[in-house]
Amino acid sequence: MNKIMYRIRITVLKKAHYQDLIDKYENVLLEACPIKLGDVFIVENCEKPTKLCDSAWETLYPFIKGLSEGKEDYFDGWMKNKKSVLLSCNDGFRPVSFLVEVIE
């Protein structure tokens, strides 16, 4: 029996930029995070969208996998939509907040 895999939408809601931490700790980067506020990525069959950075994908993937397989209510009632999560990537210099939700 094949399991239904829900499609997932990832929306970029916020981007932070901590210049003081960048100046103190980070090596100079030619291009840091290419993600823009309002970007939307669609996940089909738990495959990483082409333009989503690897670091963000590593953070989001466990939740994407669970939601795509029907898991709900990750944070015990915190989210108004039980088929969603609000997560940030693990970049301490430029964290990005993502809304990850099931597309029905």
PyMOL commands that place a pseudoatom at each C-alpha (Angstrom):
pseudoatom trace, name=CA, resn=MET, resi=1, chain=A, elem=C, hetatm=0, pos=[0.000, 0.000, 0.000]
pseudoatom trace, name=CA, resn=ASN, resi=2, chain=A, elem=C, hetatm=0, pos=[1.390, 3.405, -1.026]
pseudoatom trace, name=CA, resn=LYS, resi=3, chain=A, elem=C, hetatm=0, pos=[1.437, 6.132, 1.580]
pseudoatom trace, name=CA, resn=ILE, resi=4, chain=A, elem=C, hetatm=0, pos=[0.019, 9.535, 0.649]
pseudoatom trace, name=CA, resn=MET, resi=5, chain=A, elem=C, hetatm=0, pos=[2.734, 12.187, 0.558]
pseudoatom trace, name=CA, resn=TYR, resi=6, chain=A, elem=C, hetatm=0, pos=[1.377, 15.692, 1.077]
pseudoatom trace, name=CA, resn=ARG, resi=7, chain=A, elem=C, hetatm=0, pos=[2.902, 18.603, -0.807]
pseudoatom trace, name=CA, resn=ILE, resi=8, chain=A, elem=C, hetatm=0, pos=[4.611, 21.188, 1.386]
pseudoatom trace, name=CA, resn=ARG, resi=9, chain=A, elem=C, hetatm=0, pos=[4.946, 24.948, 0.956]
pseudoatom trace, name=CA, resn=ILE, resi=10, chain=A, elem=C, hetatm=0, pos=[7.896, 26.786, 2.514]
pseudoatom trace, name=CA, resn=THR, resi=11, chain=A, elem=C, hetatm=0, pos=[7.491, 30.570, 2.785]
pseudoatom trace, name=CA, resn=VAL, resi=12, chain=A, elem=C, hetatm=0, pos=[10.245, 32.966, 3.880]
pseudoatom trace, name=CA, resn=LEU, resi=13, chain=A, elem=C, hetatm=0, pos=[8.646, 35.229, 6.510]
pseudoatom trace, name=CA, resn=LYS, resi=14, chain=A, elem=C, hetatm=0, pos=[11.592, 37.037, 8.115]
pseudoatom trace, name=CA, resn=LYS, resi=15, chain=A, elem=C, hetatm=0, pos=[15.321, 37.523, 7.689]
pseudoatom trace, name=CA, resn=ALA, resi=16, chain=A, elem=C, hetatm=0, pos=[17.621, 38.829, 10.377]
pseudoatom trace, name=CA, resn=HIS, resi=17, chain=A, elem=C, hetatm=0, pos=[21.148, 40.178, 9.943]
pseudoatom trace, name=CA, resn=TYR, resi=18, chain=A, elem=C, hetatm=0, pos=[23.520, 40.459, 12.888]
pseudoatom trace, name=CA, resn=GLN, resi=19, chain=A, elem=C, hetatm=0, pos=[26.335, 42.665, 11.604]
pseudoatom trace, name=CA, resn=ASP, resi=20, chain=A, elem=C, hetatm=0, pos=[28.065, 42.813, 15.003]
pseudoatom trace, name=CA, resn=LEU, resi=21, chain=A, elem=C, hetatm=0, pos=[28.419, 39.014, 15.043]
pseudoatom trace, name=CA, resn=ILE, resi=22, chain=A, elem=C, hetatm=0, pos=[29.464, 38.941, 11.382]
pseudoatom trace, name=CA, resn=ASP, resi=23, chain=A, elem=C, hetatm=0, pos=[32.198, 41.540, 12.006]
pseudoatom trace, name=CA, resn=LYS, resi=24, chain=A, elem=C, hetatm=0, pos=[33.481, 39.725, 15.076]
pseudoatom trace, name=CA, resn=TYR, resi=25, chain=A, elem=C, hetatm=0, pos=[33.325, 36.049, 14.038]
pseudoatom trace, name=CA, resn=GLU, resi=26, chain=A, elem=C, hetatm=0, pos=[32.659, 35.424, 10.361]
pseudoatom trace, name=CA, resn=ASN, resi=27, chain=A, elem=C, hetatm=0, pos=[35.165, 35.137, 7.543]
pseudoatom trace, name=CA, resn=VAL, resi=28, chain=A, elem=C, hetatm=0, pos=[34.318, 37.304, 4.541]
pseudoatom trace, name=CA, resn=LEU, resi=29, chain=A, elem=C, hetatm=0, pos=[31.817, 35.575, 2.257]
pseudoatom trace, name=CA, resn=LEU, resi=30, chain=A, elem=C, hetatm=0, pos=[31.250, 36.503, -1.380]
pseudoatom trace, name=CA, resn=GLU, resi=31, chain=A, elem=C, hetatm=0, pos=[27.609, 35.445, -1.200]
pseudoatom trace, name=CA, resn=ALA, resi=32, chain=A, elem=C, hetatm=0, pos=[25.905, 34.478, 1.994]
pseudoatom trace, name=CA, resn=CYS, resi=33, chain=A, elem=C, hetatm=0, pos=[22.227, 33.608, 2.003]
pseudoatom trace, name=CA, resn=PRO, resi=34, chain=A, elem=C, hetatm=0, pos=[20.554, 34.122, -1.399]
pseudoatom trace, name=CA, resn=ILE, resi=35, chain=A, elem=C, hetatm=0, pos=[17.042, 33.624, 0.016]
pseudoatom trace, name=CA, resn=LYS, resi=36, chain=A, elem=C, hetatm=0, pos=[14.755, 36.661, -0.188]
pseudoatom trace, name=CA, resn=LEU, resi=37, chain=A, elem=C, hetatm=0, pos=[11.855, 37.733, 1.985]
pseudoatom trace, name=CA, resn=GLY, resi=38, chain=A, elem=C, hetatm=0, pos=[8.649, 36.337, 0.497]
pseudoatom trace, name=CA, resn=ASP, resi=39, chain=A, elem=C, hetatm=0, pos=[10.325, 33.502, -1.428]
pseudoatom trace, name=CA, resn=VAL, resi=40, chain=A, elem=C, hetatm=0, pos=[8.119, 30.417, -1.697]
pseudoatom trace, name=CA, resn=PHE, resi=41, chain=A, elem=C, hetatm=0, pos=[9.358, 26.875, -2.277]
pseudoatom trace, name=CA, resn=ILE, resi=42, chain=A, elem=C, hetatm=0, pos=[7.186, 23.850, -3.016]
pseudoatom trace, name=CA, resn=VAL, resi=43, chain=A, elem=C, hetatm=0, pos=[8.314, 20.417, -1.835]
pseudoatom trace, name=CA, resn=GLU, resi=44, chain=A, elem=C, hetatm=0, pos=[7.152, 17.375, -3.790]
pseudoatom trace, name=CA, resn=ASN, resi=45, chain=A, elem=C, hetatm=0, pos=[7.907, 13.855, -2.492]
pseudoatom trace, name=CA, resn=CYS, resi=46, chain=A, elem=C, hetatm=0, pos=[10.269, 15.237, 0.182]
pseudoatom trace, name=CA, resn=GLU, resi=47, chain=A, elem=C, hetatm=0, pos=[12.770, 16.398, -2.460]
pseudoatom trace, name=CA, resn=LYS, resi=48, chain=A, elem=C, hetatm=0, pos=[14.775, 19.551, -1.760]
pseudoatom trace, name=CA, resn=PRO, resi=49, chain=A, elem=C, hetatm=0, pos=[13.709, 22.521, -3.892]
pseudoatom trace, name=CA, resn=THR, resi=50, chain=A, elem=C, hetatm=0, pos=[16.536, 23.562, -6.199]
pseudoatom trace, name=CA, resn=LYS, resi=51, chain=A, elem=C, hetatm=0, pos=[17.016, 27.111, -4.910]
pseudoatom trace, name=CA, resn=LEU, resi=52, chain=A, elem=C, hetatm=0, pos=[16.700, 26.357, -1.189]
pseudoatom trace, name=CA, resn=CYS, resi=53, chain=A, elem=C, hetatm=0, pos=[20.102, 26.361, 0.492]
pseudoatom trace, name=CA, resn=ASP, resi=54, chain=A, elem=C, hetatm=0, pos=[21.468, 23.107, 1.893]
pseudoatom trace, name=CA, resn=SER, resi=55, chain=A, elem=C, hetatm=0, pos=[21.783, 24.484, 5.422]
pseudoatom trace, name=CA, resn=ALA, resi=56, chain=A, elem=C, hetatm=0, pos=[18.127, 25.518, 5.584]
pseudoatom trace, name=CA, resn=TRP, resi=57, chain=A, elem=C, hetatm=0, pos=[17.076, 22.167, 4.105]
pseudoatom trace, name=CA, resn=GLU, resi=58, chain=A, elem=C, hetatm=0, pos=[18.982, 20.251, 6.803]
pseudoatom trace, name=CA, resn=THR, resi=59, chain=A, elem=C, hetatm=0, pos=[17.103, 22.176, 9.489]
pseudoatom trace, name=CA, resn=LEU, resi=60, chain=A, elem=C, hetatm=0, pos=[13.662, 21.966, 7.858]
pseudoatom trace, name=CA, resn=TYR, resi=61, chain=A, elem=C, hetatm=0, pos=[13.791, 18.430, 6.457]
pseudoatom trace, name=CA, resn=PRO, resi=62, chain=A, elem=C, hetatm=0, pos=[12.753, 16.419, 9.554]
pseudoatom trace, name=CA, resn=PHE, resi=63, chain=A, elem=C, hetatm=0, pos=[9.624, 18.576, 9.897]
pseudoatom trace, name=CA, resn=ILE, resi=64, chain=A, elem=C, hetatm=0, pos=[8.920, 18.503, 6.152]
pseudoatom trace, name=CA, resn=LYS, resi=65, chain=A, elem=C, hetatm=0, pos=[9.181, 14.723, 6.142]
pseudoatom trace, name=CA, resn=GLY, resi=66, chain=A, elem=C, hetatm=0, pos=[6.809, 14.421, 9.097]
pseudoatom trace, name=CA, resn=LEU, resi=67, chain=A, elem=C, hetatm=0, pos=[4.251, 16.867, 7.710]
pseudoatom trace, name=CA, resn=SER, resi=68, chain=A, elem=C, hetatm=0, pos=[4.376, 15.248, 4.273]
pseudoatom trace, name=CA, resn=GLU, resi=69, chain=A, elem=C, hetatm=0, pos=[3.559, 11.900, 5.928]
pseudoatom trace, name=CA, resn=GLY, resi=70, chain=A, elem=C, hetatm=0, pos=[0.620, 13.339, 7.891]
pseudoatom trace, name=CA, resn=LYS, resi=71, chain=A, elem=C, hetatm=0, pos=[2.188, 14.264, 11.252]
pseudoatom trace, name=CA, resn=GLU, resi=72, chain=A, elem=C, hetatm=0, pos=[0.440, 17.199, 12.938]
pseudoatom trace, name=CA, resn=ASP, resi=73, chain=A, elem=C, hetatm=0, pos=[0.706, 19.492, 15.966]
pseudoatom trace, name=CA, resn=TYR, resi=74, chain=A, elem=C, hetatm=0, pos=[4.498, 19.529, 16.316]
pseudoatom trace, name=CA, resn=PHE, resi=75, chain=A, elem=C, hetatm=0, pos=[4.581, 22.005, 19.180]
pseudoatom trace, name=CA, resn=ASP, resi=76, chain=A, elem=C, hetatm=0, pos=[1.559, 20.869, 21.200]
pseudoatom trace, name=CA, resn=GLY, resi=77, chain=A, elem=C, hetatm=0, pos=[-0.871, 23.619, 20.253]
pseudoatom trace, name=CA, resn=TRP, resi=78, chain=A, elem=C, hetatm=0, pos=[1.511, 26.510, 19.563]
pseudoatom trace, name=CA, resn=MET, resi=79, chain=A, elem=C, hetatm=0, pos=[0.582, 26.730, 15.892]
pseudoatom trace, name=CA, resn=LYS, resi=80, chain=A, elem=C, hetatm=0, pos=[-2.924, 27.819, 14.877]
pseudoatom trace, name=CA, resn=ASN, resi=81, chain=A, elem=C, hetatm=0, pos=[-2.633, 25.530, 11.866]
pseudoatom trace, name=CA, resn=LYS, resi=82, chain=A, elem=C, hetatm=0, pos=[-1.724, 22.059, 13.209]
pseudoatom trace, name=CA, resn=LYS, resi=83, chain=A, elem=C, hetatm=0, pos=[-0.361, 21.120, 9.777]
pseudoatom trace, name=CA, resn=SER, resi=84, chain=A, elem=C, hetatm=0, pos=[2.380, 23.746, 9.937]
pseudoatom trace, name=CA, resn=VAL, resi=85, chain=A, elem=C, hetatm=0, pos=[5.541, 24.743, 11.777]
pseudoatom trace, name=CA, resn=LEU, resi=86, chain=A, elem=C, hetatm=0, pos=[7.478, 27.982, 12.055]
pseudoatom trace, name=CA, resn=LEU, resi=87, chain=A, elem=C, hetatm=0, pos=[11.208, 27.317, 11.982]
pseudoatom trace, name=CA, resn=SER, resi=88, chain=A, elem=C, hetatm=0, pos=[14.485, 29.172, 11.524]
pseudoatom trace, name=CA, resn=CYS, resi=89, chain=A, elem=C, hetatm=0, pos=[17.583, 28.003, 9.726]
pseudoatom trace, name=CA, resn=ASN, resi=90, chain=A, elem=C, hetatm=0, pos=[20.720, 27.400, 11.759]
pseudoatom trace, name=CA, resn=ASP, resi=91, chain=A, elem=C, hetatm=0, pos=[22.676, 30.423, 10.444]
pseudoatom trace, name=CA, resn=GLY, resi=92, chain=A, elem=C, hetatm=0, pos=[23.557, 32.398, 13.561]
pseudoatom trace, name=CA, resn=PHE, resi=93, chain=A, elem=C, hetatm=0, pos=[24.651, 35.406, 11.493]
pseudoatom trace, name=CA, resn=ARG, resi=94, chain=A, elem=C, hetatm=0, pos=[21.622, 35.670, 9.159]
pseudoatom trace, name=CA, resn=PRO, resi=95, chain=A, elem=C, hetatm=0, pos=[18.786, 33.500, 10.501]
pseudoatom trace, name=CA, resn=VAL, resi=96, chain=A, elem=C, hetatm=0, pos=[15.777, 33.097, 8.228]
pseudoatom trace, name=CA, resn=SER, resi=97, chain=A, elem=C, hetatm=0, pos=[12.297, 32.262, 9.555]
pseudoatom trace, name=CA, resn=PHE, resi=98, chain=A, elem=C, hetatm=0, pos=[10.271, 29.849, 7.444]
pseudoatom trace, name=CA, resn=LEU, resi=99, chain=A, elem=C, hetatm=0, pos=[6.608, 28.895, 7.574]
pseudoatom trace, name=CA, resn=VAL, resi=100, chain=A, elem=C, hetatm=0, pos=[6.407, 25.219, 6.580]
pseudoatom trace, name=CA, resn=GLU, resi=101, chain=A, elem=C, hetatm=0, pos=[2.878, 24.018, 5.838]
pseudoatom trace, name=CA, resn=VAL, resi=102, chain=A, elem=C, hetatm=0, pos=[0.945, 21.252, 4.170]
pseudoatom trace, name=CA, resn=ILE, resi=103, chain=A, elem=C, hetatm=0, pos=[-0.743, 22.194, 0.897]
pseudoatom trace, name=CA, resn=GLU, resi=104, chain=A, elem=C, hetatm=0, pos=[-4.205, 20.681, 0.740]
for i in range(1, 104): cmd.bond("trace and resi %d" % i, "trace and resi %d" % (i + 1))
show_as sticks, trace
zoom trace
